[in-house]
Amino acid sequence: RPVPGRPTPQKRRFFQPRPELGHCTNALCVVGNRSLTKGLFLDRRAFMNSYDYRTDPEGKILLNVMKPLIAVCGGINLEYYFSKVDNYKLGAGSKLPHNVMGLIGVANSSDGDLRPGLPLQMIEMHDPVRLLTMVEHYPEVILKKIKEAPELYEWFINDWVHLVAIHPETKEFHYFKDGEFTLYQPLNKKIAKTNDVIKLIESTKKAGSNYILETSIENLPVHIITKE
């Protein structure tokens, strides 16, 4: 039985090959009213931050929200992104041969270099996509506020993460690119519907290996689930 204030036995067992998945599959960050995502199944892929633009017309609160939010969520996203893209050089490789070095990192064997990223077992099911940050406010307000904080603006202007403004009145999406917002035009005007989720899942092509292009094949297209 775990003792309060002490680590559980699982936290001390470094030989276990399957650690917790943590933020694996993260892809989205939503800053806005809860009604934006009500009824949506986001499959633990989204960071959620409740925010009401009506109480903050000039965006002062929004700036204070986004400064730490993007630094934390963007940092987590890039850690998973680079560890998945090249796990040997930018990640940590397999967890099995790791040894803890001075409680500051891990290395292979007893004299290997410190590994910079996440182990293979943590990112096997992750899709390496840049974080998409969606903010409910007027595009001109968002643009003005992020430019006031150079350390925040660099995240977006350099494409480390993506930014979309959700117009609070029209609900249209405006995509940030090259220093300005542009109205997003969807490729499809309609979303397919299904009343048989099991059949939809079974019809998906299975991945033949752990190669990134193969594992991405398992991603399901967006559907609206209806009742019979």
C-alpha positions in Angstrom: 0.0 0.0 0.0 1.5 3.4 -1.0 2.5 5.7 1.9 1.5 9.4 1.5 4.5 11.6 0.7 6.6 8.7 -0.7 7.0 7.6 -4.3 5.0 4.6 -5.4 6.9 1.4 -6.2 6.3 2.0 -9.9 8.2 5.3 -9.9 11.3 3.5 -8.7 11.2 0.7 -11.2 13.4 2.0 -14.0 13.4 -1.4 -15.8 9.8 -1.1 -16.7 9.7 -0.6 -20.5 6.3 1.1 -20.7 6.1 4.5 -18.9 3.0 6.6 -18.8 2.1 8.1 -22.1 1.8 11.6 -20.6 0.9 14.2 -23.2 1.3 11.8 -26.1 -0.9 12.7 -29.2 -1.1 16.4 -28.1 -2.0 18.5 -31.1 -4.4 21.2 -30.1 -4.7 24.1 -27.6 -8.1 25.9 -27.3 -8.4 29.3 -25.6 -12.1 30.3 -25.4 -15.6 29.5 -24.1 -16.4 26.0 -23.2 -19.3 26.0 -25.7 -16.6 25.9 -28.5 -15.8 22.2 -27.7 -19.0 21.1 -26.0 -20.0 17.7 -27.4 -16.7 17.2 -29.2 -14.6 14.1 -28.6 -11.0 15.4 -28.7 -9.4 12.1 -27.7 -7.1 13.6 -25.0 -5.3 15.5 -27.8 -6.2 19.1 -26.6 -5.0 21.5 -24.0 -8.1 23.4 -22.7 -8.1 26.9 -21.3 -11.4 28.6 -20.4 -11.5 32.2 -21.5 -14.3 34.7 -22.2 -13.5 37.4 -24.7 -16.6 39.5 -23.6 -14.9 40.3 -20.3 -11.7 41.3 -22.0 -12.4 43.4 -25.0 -8.9 44.8 -25.3 -7.1 41.5 -24.8 -5.2 42.4 -21.6 -6.1 39.2 -19.9 -5.6 37.2 -23.1 -2.0 38.3 -23.2 -1.4 37.1 -19.7 -3.1 33.8 -20.5 -1.1 33.1 -23.7 2.4 34.0 -22.4 2.7 31.0 -20.1 0.3 28.9 -22.0 2.3 28.8 -25.3 5.6 28.4 -23.5 4.4 25.4 -21.6 2.1 23.7 -24.2 4.3 24.6 -27.1 7.4 23.3 -25.3 5.6 20.0 -24.6 4.4 19.7 -28.2 7.9 20.3 -29.6 9.5 17.9 -27.2 7.2 15.1 -28.5 7.5 16.4 -32.1 11.3 16.2 -32.3 11.5 13.0 -30.3 9.2 11.4 -32.8 10.8 12.8 -35.9 14.2 11.5 -35.0 14.1 9.5 -31.8 17.8 8.4 -32.0 19.3 11.9 -32.4 16.7 14.2 -30.9 15.0 11.7 -28.5 16.3 9.2 -26.1 16.1 5.9 -28.0 14.8 2.8 -26.3 14.3 3.1 -22.5 15.6 -0.4 -21.9 19.4 0.4 -21.7 19.0 3.7 -19.9 20.8 4.5 -16.7 20.0 7.5 -14.6 22.9 10.0 -14.4 22.9 12.1 -11.2 19.1 12.5 -11.4 19.6 15.1 -14.2 19.1 12.8 -17.2 19.6 9.4 -18.6 22.3 7.8 -20.8 22.9 4.5 -22.5 25.2 2.2 -20.5 27.5 3.7 -17.9 29.4 6.2 -20.0 27.1 7.3 -22.8 26.1 10.8 -23.6 23.0 12.3 -21.9 19.9 11.8 -24.1 18.1 15.0 -25.1 14.5 13.9 -25.6 11.9 11.4 -24.8 12.3 7.6 -25.0 10.8 5.5 -27.8 8.2 3.9 -25.6 6.6 7.3 -24.9 6.2 8.5 -28.4 5.2 5.3 -30.3 1.6 6.4 -30.8 2.3 10.1 -31.2 1.7 12.0 -34.5 4.5 14.7 -35.0 2.4 17.8 -35.7 2.9 21.3 -34.6 0.6 22.6 -31.9 -2.5 24.3 -33.3 -3.6 27.1 -31.0 -7.2 28.3 -31.4 -8.2 31.5 -29.7 -11.7 33.0 -29.5 -11.3 36.7 -30.0 -11.2 39.3 -32.8 -8.2 38.6 -35.1 -7.1 42.3 -34.9 -7.1 42.1 -31.1 -5.1 38.9 -31.0 -2.5 40.2 -33.5 -2.0 43.4 -31.5 -1.5 41.6 -28.2 0.9 39.0 -29.4 3.1 41.7 -31.1 3.4 43.4 -27.7 5.3 40.4 -26.4 8.3 39.5 -28.7 9.0 36.3 -26.8 5.4 35.2 -27.6 5.2 36.5 -31.1 8.3 34.5 -32.1 6.5 31.2 -31.5 4.0 32.1 -34.2 6.0 34.1 -36.7 8.6 31.4 -36.9 6.0 28.6 -37.2 7.0 26.8 -34.1 3.3 26.5 -33.4 0.3 27.5 -35.4 -2.3 30.1 -34.5 -6.0 30.4 -35.5 -8.3 33.2 -34.4 -12.0 32.2 -34.0 -14.1 35.2 -34.8 -16.5 35.5 -31.8 -19.4 36.7 -33.9 -19.1 34.9 -37.3 -17.3 31.8 -35.9 -15.0 32.0 -38.9 -11.4 30.8 -38.6 -8.6 33.2 -39.4 -5.2 31.6 -39.9 -2.0 33.4 -38.8 0.7 33.4 -41.5 3.5 35.8 -42.4 2.5 38.3 -39.7 -1.2 38.6 -40.5 -4.5 36.7 -40.2 -6.1 35.3 -43.3 -9.6 33.9 -43.6 -9.4 30.1 -43.7 -11.3 28.4 -46.5 -12.0 24.7 -45.7 -11.4 22.1 -48.4 -14.7 20.3 -47.6 -17.9 22.1 -46.9 -19.6 19.0 -45.4 -18.7 16.5 -42.8 -19.5 12.8 -43.3 -21.9 11.2 -40.9 -21.9 7.7 -39.4 -24.1 5.7 -37.0 -21.8 2.8 -36.7 -18.5 3.7 -35.1 -17.3 0.1 -34.9 -17.7 -0.4 -38.6 -15.9 2.9 -39.3 -12.9 1.8 -37.1 -12.8 -1.7 -38.7 -12.7 -0.2 -42.2 -9.5 1.8 -41.4 -6.3 0.5 -43.0 -4.0 -0.9 -40.3 -0.4 0.2 -40.0 2.2 -2.3 -41.3 5.0 -1.0 -39.1 6.0 1.7 -36.6 7.3 3.9 -39.4 5.7 7.4 -39.1 4.0 7.3 -42.5 2.5 3.9 -41.7 1.2 4.9 -38.2 -0.4 8.0 -39.6 -2.6 5.9 -41.9 -4.6 4.7 -38.9 -5.9 8.3 -38.3 -9.7 8.4 -38.8 -11.3 11.2 -40.9 -13.7 13.5 -39.1 -17.2 12.2 -38.8 -20.4 13.3 -37.1 -21.8 10.4 -35.0 -25.5 10.1 -35.3 -28.0 8.0 -33.5 -30.0 5.4 -35.3 
